[in-house]
Amino acid sequence: MSAQPEQLPPEIADHPLILIASDLSAMAWEQMLAWRGRLGSRLDASVVDTKTSPNDLVTLADAEIESLVRGYLAAVRPDDLMVGEEGAPAIDPVEFFPLEFLRGLNCFDAAAGWLRDPAAGSADRGGASSRFEWHVDPIDGTVNYVRNIEHYAFSVGVCEAGAASVGEGPWCIGLVASPGLNVTWSAVAGLGAYRISGRMAARTADDSRPTSEIPARRLRGTPSGLSGRLLATGFAYTGDNRDPQLAKLNSLMTGYDDIRRCGSAAIDLCMIAEGKVNSYAERGLGIYDYAGGALIAEESGAQVRRGGAGGPTAAATDSAEVERLIATI
């Protein structure tokens, strides 16, 4: 008898923060594909700008996606805080997208013609009446995106607001969506991490499909007995910061057979959840870089230390190795 295929649990698929994050990823997915076609082989200043170095790129797509996310959250979660990488102004998704696309969003009320909070009027749906921080990276792995290397993704992580500093509240959900890899990873604190092929299925208010019809695979990290050990990491764009990192690389690799550097911290952390790499360590990230992937790795069973803005971030199967990686990097 064949094994029963895994499905995304209803408590994740119907979680109000996941419903919102799924909509955000749908908008990002749509625009990443649209802009990818417009970019073609062009790397000129009309579509691409630089930040700290000639290879630290930001595109019009980054800014547009962040603007759409900001506009969406302003409508659906106006009291929440959004922390983004680009600082782009809000764009109203209802005015930007055609009705056909909007009808596929979980939180679009077609009769009223606006976006609504899926938890409005309900006190027991995942605690979404609280105030949250939305840490968003519109395109994590922009260099890959511009050069048509598939390792790029939209990433969002949500934590409770109210801590002394941003990003310090308990983390609630994480979602990473990669059009290049045709994969979405998601996690809810305490409910596990899952991998979905393609985009996370949109569900509108009048959609009668049971949530159990969303195929997904539960992620549990590196399987026991797997030969070899891989460490994922990343390097700074500028030599002043990169040289010290390279000097520590030999020590960092103690106990590992090789490294992987895919160019997206969010995807690196999801690879830990999938068991494709054993550990991850990097210094100099923004909170938005690891916000989605860190919870996904954590919910797969990994131990994670978040570095805040610019500090060392690491993930591994045991806390002792996490501490060693943090101390070394």
C-alpha positions as CSV (number, residue, x, y, z in Angstrom):
1,M,0.0,0.0,0.0
2,S,1.4,3.4,-0.9
3,A,2.0,6.0,1.8
4,Q,-0.6,8.7,2.3
5,P,0.6,11.9,0.7
6,E,1.4,14.7,3.2
7,Q,-0.8,17.8,3.3
8,L,-0.4,21.2,4.9
9,P,-2.2,21.0,8.2
10,P,-5.3,23.2,8.4
11,E,-4.0,25.0,11.5
12,I,-1.2,26.3,9.3
13,A,-3.1,26.8,6.0
14,D,-5.8,28.7,7.8
15,H,-3.6,30.6,10.2
16,P,-4.5,34.3,9.7
17,L,-0.8,35.4,9.5
18,I,0.0,32.6,7.0
19,L,-3.0,33.7,4.9
20,I,-1.6,37.2,4.8
21,A,2.0,36.1,4.2
22,S,0.7,33.8,1.4
23,D,-0.9,36.9,-0.3
24,L,2.3,38.9,0.1
25,S,4.3,36.0,-1.5
26,A,1.7,35.8,-4.3
27,M,2.2,39.5,-5.2
28,A,6.0,39.1,-4.9
29,W,6.0,36.0,-7.1
30,E,3.9,37.7,-9.7
31,Q,6.2,40.7,-9.9
32,M,9.5,38.8,-9.7
33,L,8.4,36.9,-12.8
34,A,7.1,40.0,-14.6
35,W,10.3,42.0,-13.9
36,R,12.5,39.1,-14.7
37,G,11.2,39.1,-18.3
38,R,11.8,42.9,-18.5
39,L,15.3,42.7,-17.2
40,G,16.5,40.2,-19.8
41,S,20.2,40.5,-20.0
42,R,20.3,44.2,-19.1
43,L,22.3,45.2,-16.0
44,D,22.3,49.0,-16.7
45,A,21.2,51.8,-14.4
46,S,17.7,52.1,-15.9
47,V,16.6,49.0,-14.0
48,V,19.5,48.2,-11.6
49,D,21.2,50.3,-8.9
50,T,24.0,49.5,-6.5
51,K,24.3,49.9,-2.7
52,T,27.6,49.1,-1.0
53,S,29.5,47.8,-4.0
54,P,29.1,47.1,-7.7
55,N,27.7,43.7,-6.9
56,D,25.4,44.8,-4.1
57,L,22.4,45.3,-6.4
58,V,18.9,46.6,-5.9
59,T,16.3,46.5,-8.8
60,L,13.1,48.4,-9.5
61,A,11.5,45.0,-8.7
62,D,12.8,45.1,-5.1
63,A,11.3,48.5,-4.5
64,E,8.0,47.8,-6.2
65,I,7.4,44.5,-4.3
66,E,8.3,46.2,-1.0
67,S,5.9,49.1,-1.9
68,L,3.1,46.6,-2.6
69,V,3.7,44.7,0.6
70,R,3.7,48.0,2.6
71,G,0.4,49.0,0.9
72,Y,-1.2,45.6,1.6
73,L,-0.2,45.7,5.3
74,A,-1.4,49.2,5.7
75,A,-4.9,48.1,4.6
76,V,-5.0,44.7,6.4
77,R,-2.8,45.3,9.5
78,P,-2.6,49.1,9.9
79,D,-1.4,48.9,13.5
80,D,1.5,46.5,12.7
81,L,5.1,47.5,12.0
82,M,6.7,46.7,8.7
83,V,10.5,46.5,8.5
84,G,11.7,46.4,4.9
85,E,15.1,46.5,3.2
86,E,14.5,49.3,0.7
87,G,12.4,51.8,2.6
88,A,10.0,52.1,-0.4
89,P,6.7,54.1,-0.1
90,A,3.4,52.2,-0.1
91,I,1.5,51.2,-3.3
92,D,-2.2,50.1,-2.9
93,P,-2.4,46.5,-4.4
94,V,-6.1,47.0,-5.2
95,E,-5.2,49.9,-7.5
96,F,-2.2,48.1,-8.9
97,F,-3.3,44.6,-9.8
98,P,-6.1,43.5,-12.2
99,L,-9.3,42.2,-10.5
100,E,-8.5,38.7,-11.8
101,F,-5.3,38.6,-9.8
102,L,-6.9,40.2,-6.7
103,R,-9.7,37.5,-6.6
104,G,-7.0,34.9,-6.0
105,L,-5.8,36.6,-2.8
106,N,-7.0,35.2,0.5
107,C,-7.8,38.6,2.0
108,F,-9.5,40.4,-1.0
109,D,-13.2,40.9,-0.5
110,A,-14.4,41.0,-4.1
111,A,-17.9,42.2,-3.1
112,A,-16.5,45.2,-1.2
113,G,-13.5,45.7,-3.5
114,W,-11.0,46.0,-0.7
115,L,-8.5,44.0,1.4
116,R,-9.6,42.8,4.8
117,D,-7.9,41.2,7.9
118,P,-8.8,37.4,7.9
119,A,-8.9,37.5,11.7
120,A,-11.3,40.4,11.9
121,G,-14.1,39.6,14.3
122,S,-12.5,36.4,15.5
123,A,-10.6,36.2,18.8
124,D,-9.4,32.7,18.5
125,R,-7.6,32.5,15.1
126,G,-3.9,32.4,15.8
127,G,-3.8,35.4,18.1
128,A,-3.8,37.8,15.1
129,S,-5.5,40.5,17.2
130,S,-2.1,41.2,18.7
131,R,0.4,43.7,17.2
132,F,3.1,42.3,15.1
133,E,6.3,43.2,13.2
134,W,6.6,42.1,9.6
135,H,10.2,41.7,8.5
136,V,10.3,41.6,4.7
137,D,13.0,41.1,2.1
138,P,11.3,41.6,-1.2
139,I,14.0,39.7,-3.1
140,D,16.6,37.9,-1.1
141,G,19.4,37.1,-3.5
142,T,19.1,40.1,-5.8
143,V,22.4,39.4,-7.6
144,N,21.1,35.9,-8.4
145,Y,17.8,37.4,-9.6
146,V,19.5,39.9,-11.9
147,R,21.8,37.3,-13.4
148,N,18.9,34.7,-13.8
149,I,20.4,32.3,-11.2
150,E,17.5,30.5,-9.6
151,H,18.4,31.0,-5.9
152,Y,16.4,34.1,-5.1
153,A,13.2,34.4,-3.0
154,F,10.7,36.6,-1.2
155,S,11.0,36.3,2.5
156,V,8.8,37.4,5.4
157,G,9.0,36.6,9.1
158,V,6.5,37.8,11.7
159,C,7.2,38.4,15.4
160,E,5.3,39.9,18.2
161,A,5.8,43.6,18.7
162,G,6.6,45.3,21.9
163,A,10.1,44.1,22.7
164,A,12.8,46.6,23.6
165,S,14.2,46.4,20.0
166,V,12.7,45.3,16.7
167,G,13.1,41.6,15.9
168,E,13.3,40.5,19.5
169,G,9.7,39.5,20.1
170,P,8.7,35.8,19.9
171,W,8.6,34.7,16.2
172,C,5.2,33.5,15.0
173,I,5.5,32.6,11.3
174,G,8.0,32.4,8.5
175,L,7.5,32.1,4.8
176,V,10.0,32.0,2.0
177,A,8.8,31.8,-1.7
178,S,11.2,31.1,-4.6
179,P,9.9,31.4,-8.1
180,G,13.3,30.4,-9.5
181,L,13.2,27.1,-7.6
182,N,9.3,26.9,-7.8
183,V,9.1,26.2,-4.1
184,T,7.5,27.8,-1.0
185,W,8.6,27.0,2.5
186,S,6.4,28.0,5.5
187,A,6.3,27.5,9.3
188,V,4.2,28.4,12.3
189,A,5.8,28.4,15.7
190,G,5.1,25.1,17.4
191,L,3.4,23.6,14.3
192,G,6.4,22.5,12.2
193,A,7.9,23.5,8.9
194,Y,6.7,22.5,5.4
195,R,7.7,22.6,1.8
196,I,5.2,23.2,-0.9
197,S,5.8,22.8,-4.6
198,G,5.1,26.1,-6.4
199,R,3.2,29.0,-5.0
200,M,1.2,28.5,-1.9
201,A,-2.4,28.0,-3.1
202,A,-4.5,31.1,-2.8
203,R,-7.8,30.7,-0.9
204,T,-10.6,33.2,-1.2
205,A,-13.4,33.7,1.3
206,D,-15.9,31.8,-0.8
207,D,-13.5,29.0,-1.6
208,S,-15.0,25.7,-0.5
209,R,-11.8,23.5,-1.0
210,P,-10.7,21.9,2.3
211,T,-7.3,23.0,3.4
212,S,-6.2,19.4,3.5
213,E,-6.0,19.6,-0.3
214,I,-2.8,21.6,-0.2
215,P,0.1,19.1,-0.8
216,A,3.1,19.7,1.4
217,R,6.1,17.8,2.9
218,R,7.0,18.1,6.5
219,L,10.6,19.1,7.0
220,R,12.7,17.5,9.7
221,G,16.3,18.5,8.9
222,T,19.2,16.3,8.1
223,P,18.3,12.6,8.1
224,S,20.4,10.4,10.3
225,G,23.1,8.4,8.6
226,L,23.6,10.9,5.7
227,S,27.2,10.8,4.7
228,G,29.3,14.0,4.7
229,R,28.7,17.4,6.3
230,L,28.0,20.7,4.5
231,L,28.2,24.2,5.9
232,A,26.2,27.1,4.2
233,T,27.6,30.6,4.6
234,G,27.9,33.9,2.9
235,F,30.4,36.7,2.4
236,A,30.3,40.5,2.5
237,Y,30.2,42.5,-0.7
238,T,33.2,44.7,0.2
239,G,36.8,43.6,0.8
240,D,37.1,45.4,4.2
241,N,34.4,43.2,5.6
242,R,35.1,40.1,3.4
243,D,38.8,39.7,4.2
244,P,38.2,38.9,7.9
245,Q,35.5,36.5,7.0
246,L,37.8,34.6,4.6
247,A,40.5,34.5,7.3
248,K,38.2,32.7,9.6
249,L,36.9,30.2,7.0
250,N,39.3,27.4,7.8
251,S,38.4,27.5,11.5
252,L,34.7,27.8,10.6
253,M,34.8,24.6,8.5
254,T,36.1,22.4,11.3
255,G,34.0,19.3,11.2
256,Y,32.7,20.0,7.7
257,D,33.6,18.5,4.4
258,D,32.7,21.4,2.2
259,I,30.8,24.7,2.1
260,R,27.8,26.0,0.0
261,R,27.2,29.6,-0.8
262,C,24.0,30.1,-2.8
263,G,23.6,33.8,-2.3
264,S,20.4,33.9,-0.3
265,A,20.4,33.6,3.5
266,A,16.6,32.7,3.4
267,I,17.2,29.8,1.1
268,D,20.3,28.7,3.0
269,L,18.2,28.4,6.2
270,C,15.4,26.5,4.3
271,M,18.1,24.1,3.0
272,I,18.9,23.3,6.7
273,A,15.2,22.5,7.2
274,E,15.2,20.2,4.1
275,G,18.4,18.5,5.3
276,K,20.4,19.5,2.3
277,V,23.0,21.3,4.4
278,N,23.9,20.6,8.0
279,S,24.6,24.0,9.4
280,Y,24.6,27.7,8.5
281,A,26.7,30.7,9.8
282,E,27.0,34.3,8.5
283,R,27.7,37.7,9.9
284,G,26.4,41.0,8.7
285,L,22.8,40.1,7.9
286,G,19.7,42.3,8.3
287,I,16.9,40.9,10.4
288,Y,14.8,40.8,7.2
289,D,17.4,38.5,5.6
290,Y,16.9,35.7,8.1
291,A,13.4,36.5,9.5
292,G,11.5,33.9,7.4
293,G,14.1,31.2,7.0
294,A,15.2,31.1,10.7
295,L,11.8,30.0,12.0
296,I,11.5,27.5,9.2
297,A,14.9,26.0,10.2
298,E,13.9,26.1,13.8
299,E,10.6,24.3,13.3
300,S,12.4,21.6,11.4
301,G,14.4,20.8,14.6
302,A,17.5,23.0,14.1
303,Q,18.9,25.2,16.9
304,V,19.1,28.8,15.7
305,R,20.8,31.9,17.1
306,R,19.6,35.1,15.5
307,G,22.2,37.9,15.2
308,G,19.9,40.9,15.1
309,A,21.0,43.7,12.7
310,G,24.6,42.9,11.6
311,G,25.5,40.3,14.3
312,P,26.4,36.7,13.8
313,T,23.6,34.3,12.9
314,A,23.9,30.5,13.0
315,A,21.9,27.4,12.8
316,A,22.8,23.7,13.4
317,T,21.4,20.5,14.8
318,D,22.7,21.1,18.3
319,S,23.3,24.2,20.4
320,A,27.0,23.4,21.1
321,E,27.7,23.7,17.4
322,V,25.7,26.8,17.1
323,E,27.8,28.4,19.9
324,R,31.0,27.3,18.2
325,L,29.9,28.8,14.9
326,I,28.9,32.1,16.6
327,A,32.2,32.3,18.4
328,T,34.2,31.6,15.3
329,I,32.5,33.8,12.7
